[in-house]
């Protein structure tokens, strides 16, 4: 929350012991707060772009660090991404599934790309922030022996998203690895 007006109350929402354990094991999960009352509340996170998705008895899988807010009528749980060990190597197997009726706010670095998955689309593991239920994921590799010779960059694996009528939300930037900072240099 960055600002509000009106009569609004904020309270920390406990995830309980089960939520604490899931968060410790999976790395997924958020510190949540409930907002009640009459008024307007503005949310933000580090200048990120915010996209609002309205769910109508549907579900959306979200990378946990990209979930900003959700309406009280929605449910959420930690789930596994299809793709097994390959997905873990490429960026993780856990995400947050939000389902039901209501609005959910998703964070992106820059304006997001919303790409249909009727035909398979490959996405960098750090760029996908959300995808619709029913979309299948699998790891694909673009590794070539030339990548080992005199090159210090290049993506070796991506996640492929596919499924009729679905979409994947892709941010136009990558989150720096822990400890690397954001030097502003080119890759």
Secondary structure, 3 states (H helix, E strand, C coil): CCEEEEEEEEEEECCHHHHHHHHHHHCCCCCEEEEEEEEEEECCCCCCEEEEEEEEEEEEEECHHHEEEECCCEEEEEEECCCHHHHHHHCCCEEEEEEEEEEEEEEECCCCEEEECCCCEEEECCCEEEEECCCEEEEEECCCHHHHCCCCCCCCEEEEEECCCCEEEECCCCCCCCCCCCCCCCC
